[in-house]
């Protein structure tokens, strides 16, 4: 490369692409709306629904450039029982509105696996 070309290149004016800036802000907004759980496909769909065409591949590249990561919430580790226990009847019927002290007592049974600490 010639020295004169390099000097002209250094003196050039920086061109800010308005469309690219708008696209980046839309990708950030879509990621923020999803609380960080949206991936490239979902972000591409959200931005496209707003009227700006965006493929999932370009969304992936923009997410990398902007430092956005998709992080899903972990699933709950145990299930709630669909029906109550046969040996233990539900006498309170989940009505815990107590008017006086010492009327109703309840306890908490926590599920635990021996040898596994949480």
Secondary structure, DSSP 8 states (H G I E B T S, - for coil): --HHHHHHHHHS-----HHHHHHHHHHHHHHHHTTT---HHHHHHHHHHTT----HHHHHHHHHHHT---------SS---SS--SSS--SSTT----SSTTS----------TT---
